[in-house]
Amino acid sequence: MVPALVGKAITGTRLRGATRDALDLLDRAATLAPDNSHIPQTRAAILNEVGDFANAVAAARQALAINPRCALAYVNLTDSTTIRPGDPIFATGQAALDDPTLPDPDRIPIHFALGKAHQDCGVFDTAFAHFDRGNRLKPALADLGDTQAVAARQMSLFSPKFCKTLTGATRTRPRPIFILGMPRSGTTLLERMLAAHPEVATAGERPELNRISGAFFAKAQAANPDTAPDQAIRSAMTSKALAEIARAYITPVARAAGQARPQVIDKNPLNFWNIGLIAATFADAPILHLRRNPLDTCLSNYIANFRTGLTFSNRPETLGRYFRLYDDLMQHWDAALPGRICHVEYEALVQSPEPTLRRVLATCDLQWDAACLAPEQTGGRIATASRYQARQKVSAASVGKWRSYAAHLDPLIDALGGMEWITAYDARRQIA
């Protein structure tokens, strides 16, 4: 009975956003099993997503009081507040890690939680040691060969010559706004800012475009097995086919937004892989690309405990090389689709938010609205690693954060191409 109630609560809040119903189900479960730490831990996770951080902290501490080895409770505690020196989580977490019977899947979140706790206290060497240990317990990506192949395929398929023929087949209503870039580059912050506008809804991070593009490319090649793959796909990109892609995409995305607004945000950072198809399919969809200092971006990935996907971020070497692939692809899109992408610098967004937002809103054909400057007041769920930070007032506190960890970043710096390349990248994006 208890597992069924907890499972129903998780499903309800994820699929329908039924937070109140989910919490009621957890109350029933707690009555039946008051010593089950998974129940308050689940409560903490749900409350975190809706921004009720005070009660999330209380629920996470309750879970740890029941079971000091409740690994995810550590994450939901540290992600919900600023940890102060002397907090009992330090002793409790270390005791859990010192237990040789604790399995690695439970060690990982505790390491990341203690890393965040030490970071809050300014003890950066110890913080990095925990973040590094947590990542080292995760599987390493053997190489980036497959990722390099995908990048090369996109550049070949959507060549500058072919892209000159792309005008966008369809204007949908609602109109999608694509917010993309490297993970942890500020995409959630921009999403929250734009979602505060009365003409904009957000559907969060959506998987539809990646799934649709993969199916479309595979079908086009299967239908023309004797034709070169690029040519088969290009030939299949008729106005009718692209209009069908637009409809197949916008229907579930608009439904997921839950609000009938003229424009709807898809904030999937990894849609930078799909910019060619976006340009081919949507005549007027804004493409907003977040850019941030490479070291700040990569560090933010390394210290975030991604539980699924993004395996490239588990090691500094693959993380740096992935960033270089991403940058190569973005330079290709800029050359092939001049003027189609609106670049948004993270540092400008947090240091000079109003002029930056005015430019972004103009790109989206939206009138200025001062509510966009207060993303902390935007409601709704946030299921990403930025859920706490994105609900705070706009702050530049994370600009240059890598300097606190500089002593540990040599492998990452080398993978990026050295400080000379990093400096050149920052200079390039500032004048672009």
NORQUIRA-V454102 format. One record per pair of residues at least 6 apart in sequence whose C-alpha atoms are under 6 Angstrom apart, sorted by the first residue. I is the first residue (numbers start at 1). J is the second residue. Records with the same first field share a line. If there is no record, write none. Layout:
I = J ; J
//
This chain:
2 = 29
5 = 25
9 = 22 ; 25
12 = 18
13 = 19
37 = 63 ; 66 ; 67
40 = 59 ; 63
41 = 60 ; 63 ; 73
44 = 56 ; 59 ; 60
47 = 56
48 = 56
49 = 381 ; 382 ; 383
50 = 381
53 = 80
57 = 77
60 = 73 ; 77
69 = 96
71 = 106 ; 109 ; 110
74 = 113
75 = 113
78 = 113
83 = 117 ; 120
108 = 134
111 = 130 ; 134
112 = 131
115 = 127 ; 130 ; 131
118 = 127
119 = 127
131 = 303
135 = 314
141 = 312
157 = 230
160 = 336
163 = 336
166 = 280
168 = 279 ; 280 ; 281 ; 282 ; 283
169 = 239 ; 281 ; 282 ; 283
170 = 243 ; 282 ; 283
171 = 283
174 = 262 ; 263
175 = 263
176 = 263 ; 264 ; 265 ; 285
177 = 264 ; 265 ; 285 ; 286
178 = 266 ; 287 ; 288
179 = 267 ; 288
180 = 268 ; 269 ; 271 ; 272 ; 289
181 = 269 ; 272 ; 289 ; 290
182 = 269
183 = 269
184 = 297
185 = 292 ; 297
186 = 346
189 = 390
192 = 375
193 = 372 ; 375
194 = 372
195 = 201 ; 202
196 = 371 ; 372 ; 378
199 = 261 ; 262
200 = 261 ; 263 ; 264
201 = 261 ; 264
202 = 257 ; 264 ; 265
203 = 256 ; 257 ; 265 ; 266
204 = 266 ; 267
205 = 266 ; 267 ; 268
206 = 268
217 = 233
220 = 232 ; 233 ; 236
221 = 229 ; 232
242 = 281
286 = 364
287 = 341
288 = 342
289 = 342 ; 343 ; 344
290 = 344 ; 345
291 = 345 ; 346
292 = 346
295 = 402
296 = 402
302 = 313
312 = 318 ; 319
313 = 319
316 = 412
317 = 412 ; 415
320 = 412 ; 415 ; 416
321 = 415
349 = 356
350 = 394 ; 395 ; 396
351 = 396
376 = 391 ; 392 ; 393
//
